[in-house]
Amino acid sequence: MSLALTPFRRSQLATGALFCALGFQYATWASRIPAIKTDLGLTPAQVGVLLMAAGVGASVSFPVVTYLMRRVGSRLLSLGSALALAGVLLALAAAPNYPTALLVLCVDGVLVGCLNTAMNAQGAAIEARHGRTTMAKLHATFSAGSLLAALLASAVLTATSSVMAHFVVAAVLLGLLAAAAQGGLLPDDRPAGSARKQPRTAWRMPARVTLWMCCAMAFGTVTEGSMNDWSTLYMEDVAGASGQIAPLGIAVVSGMMLLARIFADGWRSRWGDGRVVLVGSVLACAGLAFALVAGGVLPALIGFACVGLGIAAVTPCVYVAAARQGGNTLPLVAAMGTTGLLAGPPLIGFVADASSLVWGLALVSLSALVVAVCSTRIDWEPGEAATGPEHDAPGPESDVRVAEGNVPVSEGDADGSLRQV
């Protein structure tokens, strides 16, 4: 019995390692915010600004990502970004003061934008080449990476409270994930050392469908990120849960998201991306609104489960749609997604500080509703394009734009490379 992996599975596992690395890196430094706050002597307001710094870096990463995608391609950019993010952890642990920590997290936001765009380009290319849905499962590995980071943080804290020791171990694991990804990523087919000259063109307003995708992505990641960061606090301070029960809030959200992303590729093949996003975002909006109106622990857990189940497939579907548009759509949409993920939770915190956490999470429910509205304005590709395991060869009409930002990708060579057409 042969244990050799198929080209599809090899590429899927390699790209999944990058998604896992991104979730792991983000959750690793986020898990040590209390220790960093103490070490640097920060106020709660300064912590909020520190978190915002990563969002600022992500929001300004678009031109950098666009240039690097064209210059080096998605394979090299994803591997380089993953390794650089390991270095960011070490720099953050060694930061001697608040301004340095701000700079480090701003750089982190830029690198997250680079890796986010490049790995999603790889995921979209896998779907186009093999005619099979996989993006939701890839995003499930992001959630798995976050869970792995939480477990590692708990394990390290039983031995030492040192942030540097923790981040050294995490950096080594990130390096191993990058090494595991290297062999299976789809290569960019270009002569070594070449840099195709791009004609200078005047800046143009993005197409309307691109703006709808950006809006859906930004509000979708605001919903996702805010629930991960604020659900436990809501459970304890508003719903009245005990200290032992309160962490179940984030466990329910994360667990349902992971479960939904495992199965969401099948939903996409059966019902199409547009319907999955619309129904899911409406479910997330209604479920959270129910939890906030009803109050109490049980309604909160039910509502949080609806959010995790409903919002899980939004980002995978929007990334695939953005990649199909070509041009600079994917880098721009990815930058908006990273911005929403990193900047959304602090913004909700500012609203909660000015009013209450109930109103803060009410805005999260409204964000999910905005996603539903945007989903009706996006030109989704038909779901039949990726129909199941029997489709392991490229289709003749494959025309997803990935790898270099604005260069169409052909159906692929026998070796799995991404060839310019």
C-alpha positions in Angstrom: 0.0 0.0 0.0 1.6 3.3 -1.1 1.7 6.1 1.4 2.7 8.7 -1.3 0.6 11.9 -1.2 -1.3 13.1 -4.2 -0.3 16.4 -5.6 -3.5 17.9 -4.3 -3.0 16.6 -0.8 0.7 17.6 -0.7 -0.2 21.2 -1.7 -3.1 21.2 0.8 -1.0 20.1 3.7 1.9 22.6 2.8 -0.5 25.5 2.6 -2.3 24.4 5.7 1.0 24.6 7.6 1.2 28.3 6.7 -2.4 28.9 7.9 -1.5 27.1 11.1 1.6 29.2 11.5 -0.3 32.5 11.2 -2.9 31.5 13.7 -0.2 30.2 16.0 1.9 33.4 15.8 -1.1 35.7 16.4 -2.4 33.8 19.4 1.0 33.4 20.9 1.7 37.1 21.4 -1.9 37.8 22.2 -1.8 35.3 25.0 1.1 37.1 26.7 -0.4 40.6 26.5 -0.9 40.7 30.3 2.7 39.8 30.9 3.9 42.4 28.3 1.6 45.0 30.0 3.3 44.3 33.3 6.8 44.2 32.0 6.5 47.5 30.2 4.3 49.2 32.9 1.4 49.9 30.5 -2.0 51.4 31.2 -5.1 49.8 29.8 -5.3 52.6 27.2 -1.7 52.0 26.1 -2.5 48.3 25.7 -5.4 49.3 23.4 -3.1 51.4 21.3 -0.5 48.6 21.3 -3.2 46.3 19.8 -4.2 48.9 17.3 -0.5 49.2 16.1 -0.8 45.7 14.5 -4.0 46.8 12.8 -2.4 50.0 11.5 0.5 47.9 10.1 -2.0 45.6 8.4 -4.0 48.5 6.9 -0.9 50.1 5.3 0.5 46.8 4.0 -1.4 46.8 0.7 1.2 48.5 -1.4 4.0 46.5 0.1 2.1 43.2 -0.4 1.1 44.1 -4.0 4.7 44.9 -4.9 6.2 41.8 -3.3 3.5 39.5 -4.8 4.5 40.7 -8.3 8.2 40.7 -7.5 8.8 37.3 -5.8 5.4 35.5 -6.0 3.2 33.9 -3.4 5.5 30.9 -2.6 8.6 32.9 -1.6 6.5 35.7 0.1 4.6 33.2 2.2 7.8 31.4 3.4 9.7 34.6 4.0 6.8 36.2 5.9 6.4 33.1 8.1 10.0 33.1 9.1 10.0 36.9 9.7 7.0 36.5 12.0 9.1 34.2 14.1 11.6 37.0 14.4 8.9 39.4 15.4 8.0 37.3 18.5 11.6 37.5 19.6 11.8 41.2 19.0 8.6 41.8 21.0 9.9 39.8 23.9 13.1 41.8 23.9 11.4 45.2 23.4 12.8 47.5 26.1 10.1 50.1 26.1 6.6 51.0 24.8 7.6 52.8 21.6 9.7 49.8 20.5 6.8 47.5 21.2 4.6 49.7 19.1 7.0 49.6 16.2 7.4 45.8 16.5 3.7 45.2 16.4 3.3 47.6 13.4 5.8 45.5 11.5 3.9 42.4 12.7 0.8 43.8 11.0 2.6 44.3 7.7 4.1 40.8 7.8 0.7 39.3 8.7 -0.7 41.1 5.6 2.0 39.6 3.5 1.5 36.0 4.7 -2.2 36.3 4.7 -2.3 37.3 1.0 0.3 34.9 -0.1 -1.1 31.8 1.6 -4.6 32.6 0.4 -3.3 33.0 -3.1 -1.8 29.5 -2.8 -5.1 28.2 -1.5 -7.0 29.7 -4.4 -4.5 28.2 -6.8 -5.0 24.8 -5.4 -8.7 25.0 -5.9 -8.3 26.2 -9.4 -5.7 23.6 -10.4 -7.4 20.6 -8.9 -11.1 21.6 -9.2 -11.7 20.8 -5.5 -12.8 23.0 -2.6 -10.3 23.3 0.2 -10.1 26.9 1.4 -12.4 26.3 4.4 -10.3 23.4 5.6 -7.2 25.6 5.2 -8.8 28.3 7.4 -9.6 25.5 9.9 -5.9 25.0 10.4 -5.6 28.7 11.3 -8.1 28.0 14.1 -6.1 24.9 15.0 -2.9 27.0 15.2 -4.6 29.4 17.6 -5.6 26.4 19.8 -2.1 25.0 19.6 -0.7 28.4 20.8 -3.1 28.5 23.7 -2.0 25.0 24.8 1.7 25.9 24.4 1.2 29.1 26.5 -0.5 27.1 29.3 2.3 24.5 29.2 5.1 27.0 29.2 3.6 29.0 32.1 3.7 25.9 34.3 7.5 25.9 33.9 8.4 29.6 33.6 6.8 33.0 33.4 9.5 34.3 31.0 8.0 35.8 27.8 11.3 35.3 26.0 11.5 31.6 26.8 8.0 31.2 25.6 8.6 33.1 22.4 11.8 31.2 21.7 9.9 27.9 21.8 7.2 29.4 19.6 9.7 30.8 17.1 11.3 27.3 16.7 7.8 25.8 16.0 7.1 28.5 13.5 10.4 27.7 11.7 9.4 24.0 11.6 6.0 24.8 10.1 7.7 26.9 7.4 10.1 24.1 6.7 7.2 21.7 6.4 5.4 23.9 4.0 8.3 24.5 1.6 8.2 21.2 -0.3 4.5 21.3 -1.2 3.8 24.9 -2.2 2.9 25.6 -5.8 6.0 27.3 -7.3 5.9 30.5 -9.3 7.1 29.7 -12.8 9.7 32.3 -13.6 13.5 32.4 -14.3 15.6 32.6 -11.2 16.4 36.2 -10.2 14.1 37.7 -12.8 11.9 40.6 -12.0 9.3 41.3 -14.6 9.0 45.0 -15.2 5.5 46.3 -14.6 4.2 49.2 -16.6 3.5 52.3 -14.5 -0.2 53.0 -14.5 -2.2 55.7 -12.9 -4.0 54.7 -9.7 -7.7 53.9 -10.3 -10.6 53.4 -7.9 -11.2 49.7 -7.3 -14.1 48.2 -9.1 -17.4 48.2 -7.2 -17.4 44.4 -6.7 -13.9 44.8 -5.1 -15.2 47.3 -2.7 -18.1 45.0 -1.7 -15.6 42.2 -1.1 -13.4 44.5 1.0 -16.4 45.5 3.1 -17.5 41.9 3.5 -14.0 40.8 4.5 -13.4 43.7 7.0 -16.7 43.3 8.8 -16.5 39.5 8.7 -13.1 39.5 10.4 -14.3 42.2 12.9 -17.0 39.7 13.9 -14.6 36.8 14.1 -11.8 38.6 16.0 -14.1 40.5 18.4 -15.9 37.3 19.5 -12.5 35.6 20.2 -11.3 38.5 22.3 -14.5 39.6 24.2 -16.6 36.5 24.7 -15.0 35.5 27.9 -15.3 38.9 29.4 -19.0 39.1 28.4 -19.7 35.7 30.0 -18.2 36.8 33.3 -19.1 40.5 33.6 -22.5 40.6 31.8 -23.9 37.1 31.7 -22.8 36.3 35.3 -20.9 33.1 34.6 -18.5 31.8 37.2 -14.7 31.9 36.6 -14.8 28.2 35.6 -17.7 28.6 33.1 -16.7 32.0 31.5 -13.9 30.5 29.3 -16.5 28.3 27.7 -17.5 31.4 25.7 -14.4 31.5 23.6 -14.3 27.7 23.6 -17.8 27.5 22.0 -16.9 30.2 19.4 -13.6 28.6 18.4 -14.9 25.1 18.6 -17.8 25.8 16.3 -15.7 27.7 13.9 -13.2 24.9 13.6 -16.0 22.3 13.2 -17.8 24.4 10.6 -14.6 25.0 8.6 -14.0 21.3 8.4 -17.3 20.7 6.7 -17.8 24.1 4.9 -16.1 23.0 1.7 -18.8 20.4 1.3 -21.4 23.1 1.8 -19.7 25.3 -0.8 -19.7 22.5 -3.3 -23.4 21.8 -2.7 -25.0 25.3 -2.3 -22.4 27.7 -3.6 -20.2 30.3 -1.9 -22.8 33.1 -2.0 -25.5 31.2 -0.3 -23.2 29.8 2.4 -22.0 33.4 3.2 -25.5 34.9 3.2 -27.1 32.2 5.4 -24.1 32.0 7.7 -23.8 35.8 8.4 -27.5 36.1 9.0 -27.3 33.2 11.5 -24.3 34.9 13.2 -26.2 38.2 13.4 -29.4 36.7 14.7 -27.7 34.4 17.2 -25.7 37.1 18.8 -28.6 39.5 19.0 -30.6 36.7 20.7 -27.9 36.3 23.3 -27.6 40.0 24.1 -31.4 40.5 24.3 -32.1 37.3 26.4 -29.2 37.7 28.7 -27.8 34.9 30.9 -25.3 32.1 30.4 -27.2 29.6 28.3 -28.5 32.1 25.8 -24.9 33.5 25.5 -23.5 30.0 24.8 -26.2 29.4 22.2 -25.7 32.8 20.5 -21.9 32.4 20.5 -22.2 29.0 18.9 -24.4 30.5 16.2 -21.7 33.2 15.6 -18.9 30.6 15.3 -21.0 28.3 13.0 -22.2 31.2 10.8 -19.1 33.3 10.4 -16.7 30.5 9.8 -17.0 30.2 6.0 -17.1 33.9 5.3 -13.4 34.6 4.9 -12.6 31.5 2.9 -15.3 32.2 0.4 -14.4 35.9 0.0 -10.7 35.1 -0.4 -11.5 32.7 -3.3 -13.8 35.3 -4.9 -11.2 37.9 -4.6 -8.5 35.7 -6.2 -10.8 35.1 -9.2 -11.0 38.8 -9.8 -7.3 39.1 -10.5 -5.4 42.4 -10.5 -4.8 43.9 -7.0 -8.1 42.6 -5.6 -6.6 39.8 -3.5 -3.9 41.9 -1.8 -6.5 44.7 -1.1 -9.1 42.3 0.3 -6.6 40.5 2.4 -5.3 43.8 3.8 -8.9 44.7 4.8 -9.3 41.3 6.4 -6.2 41.6 8.5 -7.1 45.1 9.5 -10.5 43.9 10.6 -9.1 41.0 12.6 -6.5 43.1 14.4 -8.2 46.5 14.7 -11.8 45.3 15.3 -11.4 44.0 18.9 -9.7 47.2 20.2 -12.5 49.3 18.5 -15.1 47.2 20.3 -13.3 47.8 23.5 -13.4 51.6 23.0 -17.2 51.3 22.4 -17.6 49.2 25.5 -15.6 51.6 27.6 -17.8 54.5 26.4 -21.1 52.7 27.0 -21.2 49.0 27.9 -20.0 45.6 26.5 -23.5 44.8 25.5 -23.4 47.8 23.0 -20.0 46.8 21.9 -21.1 43.3 21.0 -24.3 44.7 19.5 -21.9 46.3 16.9 -20.5 42.9 16.3 -23.9 41.6 15.5 -24.4 44.6 13.2 -21.1 43.7 11.5 -22.4 40.2 10.7 -25.5 41.8 9.1 -23.3 44.1 7.0 -21.6 40.9 5.7 -25.0 39.5 4.7 -25.8 42.7 2.7 -22.4 42.7 1.0 -22.8 39.0 0.0 -25.8 39.9 -2.1 -23.6 42.3 -4.1 -20.7 40.1 -4.8 -20.4 38.2 -8.1 -19.8 34.7 -6.8 -18.5 32.0 -9.0 -20.8 29.0 -9.4 -20.3 26.3 -6.8 -20.1 23.5 -9.5 -16.6 24.5 -10.3 -15.3 22.4 -7.4 -17.4 19.3 -6.9 -15.5 16.7 -5.0 -12.6 14.3 -4.7 -13.1 12.9 -8.2 -11.9 16.2 -9.7 -8.2 16.0 -9.2 -7.2 17.5 -12.5 -7.3 21.1 -13.8 -10.2 22.2 -15.9 -9.5 24.0 -19.2 -11.3 27.1 -18.1 -9.4 27.6 -14.9 -8.6 31.4 -14.7 -8.0 32.2 -11.1 -5.6 35.2 -10.6 -3.0 34.4 -8.0 0.7 34.2 -7.3 1.7 37.5 -8.8 -1.1 39.8 -8.1 -2.3 40.5 -11.6 -1.0 37.6 -13.7 -3.6 34.9 -14.7 -2.6 31.4 -13.9 -3.1 28.6 -16.4 -4.5 25.2 -15.6 -1.1 24.1 -14.4 1.7 21.9 -15.6 2.3 18.3 -14.7 4.7 19.4 -12.0 2.1 21.6 -10.4 3.8 24.9 -11.2 1.9 28.2 -11.7 2.6 29.1 -15.3 2.0 32.6 -16.7 -0.4 32.7 -19.7 
